[in-house]
Amino acid sequence: MAQLFSLAHLTVLGCPPPEMTYIAARAGYDFVSIRPIFMGLPGEPNYALADNPQMLRQTKRALADTGVRVHDIELARVYEGLHPTKYLPAMEVAAELGAKAVLSSIWGGERDDYLDKFARICDLARPFGLTVDLEYVPIAAVANLAQAVDVLRTVNRPNAGLMVDMHHFHRARDNPADLDALPREWFHFAHLCDAPAEIPTERAEMIRILREARSYVGEGGIDVASVVDHLPPDCVFSIELPNTERHEELGYAEHATRCLETLKAYLVRERPGRLA
C-alpha cells in the first residue's frame, strides 16, 4: 500500500485552512489536518470554521480545486470543567468536509472524570463517522503510552484510536516494540517529525521545542524508523513539524515542501518499503 501523507496545521499555523490546502496540494500531500477548534492559546489564530461561514466556503473551494482531502481535525482537549458538547460544531464541520478523525488529548481532571469526558467525545463523534484518536503528550495529564492505553481499554469505544507523535513518543521514553501488543484498528494516523535526542528537563524547553523547534525527519536524534516499523502499513503520516526559524527563513510553502521531501528521502534511505 502506498504511503499517504497529511500536512498538520501546526506546521503552518499562520495559514488559514484554504491557504494551507493549496500549499499542501503544491507540495504533494494527500491530506490536510486542520485546526477548526479554537483553543485560545496566546498568539494562536482562530480558525473555528463553524463560526466563519466565509472561511468554510473558501476551504471547501480549495479542497475541490486541489483534490486534497481533510484527514482529521484538532484539538478536542479534555480538561477539568469541559462540556464535551462544545466540540459538536467542529465535528459537524469535520463531517461536512469529509474528515475521518478528531484528534484529542487529556490535560486535566481526575481519572474517572477524564475517562468519562473522553468517552463522551467518542460517543458524540461516532454518528458523524469520525474516530477520536488519543494523543498523549509528556507535559499533559495522559503523558505516555501506558496511560493512553489505559484510557482506550477502559472506555472501550469502537471509534477510539491511538495517535503516536514521534516527538512525544521519544520524550516519554516509550518502547516501539510495545506498539505490537496493541490492536491494529487503533492506529489511523501518526505525527511525523524529528527533534534533538536529548530530552529537556525543564517544561518550558519541552514546550518550546514541541511548539516551534522540531526538526526535519532525519535531521534530529529520534529513531523515527524504529517507531514506523511498528505502525500498520495503512497508517497515514501527518507531518507535524512546527519550526519558527525555518518558516521565517523559507516561508510556509517551502517549509511544508521540505517537510515532505525530507521525510520521503528518509524513508527511501531507512525504510523503503513504506513508499512501495
Residue pairs with C-beta under 8 A, 6 or more apart in sequence:
1 233
1 234
1 276
2 275
2 276
3 237
3 267
3 274
3 275
4 30
4 31
4 236
4 237
5 28
5 29
5 30
5 31
5 236
5 237
5 238
5 239
5 260
5 263
6 24
6 29
6 30
6 31
6 32
6 33
6 71
6 72
6 189
6 236
6 237
6 238
6 239
7 20
7 23
7 24
7 27
7 29
7 31
7 32
7 33
7 238
7 239
7 256
7 259
7 260
8 33
8 191
8 238
8 239
8 240
8 241
9 17
9 20
9 32
9 33
9 34
9 35
9 47
9 74
10 35
10 211
10 240
10 241
10 242
11 239
11 240
11 241
11 242
11 255
11 256
11 259
12 20
12 23
12 247
12 252
12 255
12 256
13 35
13 44
13 45
13 242
14 45
14 247
14 252
15 23
15 252
16 45
16 47
16 55
16 58
17 32
17 34
17 36
17 47
17 49
17 55
17 58
17 59
17 62
18 55
18 58
18 59
18 61
18 62
19 62
20 32
20 34
20 252
20 256
21 32
21 59
21 62
21 63
21 66
21 68
22 62
22 65
22 66
23 252
23 253
23 256
24 31
24 32
24 66
24 68
24 256
25 65
25 66
25 67
25 68
26 253
26 257
27 253
27 256
27 257
27 259
27 260
28 257
28 260
29 68
29 239
29 256
29 260
30 68
30 69
30 71
30 236
31 68
31 69
31 70
31 71
31 236
31 238
32 68
32 69
32 70
32 71
33 70
33 71
33 72
33 73
33 74
33 103
33 189
33 238
33 240
34 47
34 49
34 59
34 70
34 72
34 73
34 74
34 97
35 47
35 73
35 74
35 75
36 47
36 48
36 49
36 50
36 73
36 90
36 93
36 94
37 48
37 73
37 74
37 75
37 76
37 87
37 90
38 44
38 46
38 47
38 48
39 75
39 77
47 55
48 89
48 90
49 55
49 56
49 59
49 90
49 93
50 56
50 89
50 90
50 92
50 93
51 89
56 93
56 96
59 97
60 97
62 68
63 69
63 70
63 97
63 98
69 98
70 94
70 97
70 98
70 99
70 100
71 99
71 100
71 101
71 189
71 236
71 238
72 94
72 99
72 100
72 101
72 102
72 103
72 133
72 188
72 189
72 238
73 90
73 91
73 93
73 94
73 99
73 101
73 102
73 103
74 102
74 103
75 103
75 104
75 105
76 84
76 87
76 90
76 102
76 103
76 104
76 121
76 132
77 104
77 105
77 106
77 107
78 104
78 105
78 106
78 107
78 108
78 109
78 114
78 117
78 118
78 121
78 141
79 106
79 107
79 108
79 109
80 108
80 109
80 113
82 109
82 117
84 117
84 120
84 121
84 124
85 124
87 102
87 121
87 124
88 124
90 102
91 102
91 124
91 125
91 128
91 130
92 128
94 102
94 128
94 130
95 128
95 129
95 130
99 130
100 129
100 130
100 131
100 188
101 130
101 131
101 132
101 133
101 161
101 188
101 189
102 121
102 125
102 130
102 131
102 132
102 133
103 133
103 135
103 163
104 118
104 121
104 132
104 133
104 134
104 135
105 134
105 135
105 136
105 137
105 140
105 142
106 114
106 118
106 134
106 136
106 140
106 141
106 142
106 151
107 137
107 140
107 141
108 114
108 141
109 117
109 141
114 141
114 142
114 151
115 151
115 154
115 155
118 132
118 134
118 151
118 155
118 160
119 155
119 157
121 132
122 132
122 155
122 157
122 159
122 160
123 157
125 131
125 132
125 159
126 157
126 158
126 159
130 159
131 159
131 160
131 161
131 188
132 157
132 159
132 160
132 161
133 160
133 161
133 162
133 163
133 188
133 189
134 142
134 148
134 151
134 152
134 160
134 161
134 162
134 163
135 148
135 163
135 164
135 165
135 168
135 191
136 142
136 143
136 144
136 145
136 147
136 148
136 168
136 172
137 143
137 165
137 168
137 210
138 144
138 168
138 171
138 172
138 206
139 203
139 206
139 207
142 148
142 151
143 172
144 172
144 173
144 174
145 164
145 169
145 172
145 174
145 178
145 179
148 162
149 162
149 182
152 160
152 161
152 162
152 186
160 186
161 185
161 186
161 187
161 188
162 182
162 186
162 187
163 188
163 189
163 190
163 191
164 179
164 187
164 190
164 191
164 227
164 231
165 190
165 191
165 193
165 240
166 190
166 191
166 192
166 193
166 194
166 195
166 217
166 222
166 224
166 227
167 191
167 193
167 195
167 209
167 210
167 214
167 222
168 191
168 210
169 176
169 222
169 227
170 195
170 197
170 199
170 222
170 223
171 195
171 199
171 200
171 206
171 210
173 199
176 223
176 226
176 227
176 229
176 230
177 230
179 227
179 230
179 231
180 230
184 232
187 231
187 232
187 235
188 235
188 236
189 235
189 236
189 237
189 238
190 227
190 228
190 231
190 235
190 236
190 237
190 238
191 238
191 239
191 240
192 217
192 224
192 237
192 238
192 239
192 240
192 241
192 263
193 214
193 215
193 217
193 220
193 239
193 240
193 241
194 214
194 215
194 216
194 217
194 218
194 219
194 220
194 221
194 222
194 224
194 241
195 209
195 210
195 213
195 214
195 215
195 220
195 221
195 222
196 209
196 215
196 220
196 221
197 220
197 221
197 222
198 221
200 206
200 209
210 242
211 242
212 242
212 243
212 244
213 242
213 243
213 244
213 245
214 220
214 240
214 241
214 242
214 243
215 241
215 243
216 241
216 258
216 259
216 262
216 263
217 224
217 241
217 262
217 263
217 266
218 224
218 262
218 263
218 265
218 266
218 269
218 270
219 262
224 266
224 270
225 266
225 270
225 271
228 267
228 271
228 274
229 271
233 274
237 263
239 256
239 259
239 260
239 263
241 259
243 255
246 255
246 258
247 255
250 258
264 275
267 274
267 275
268 275
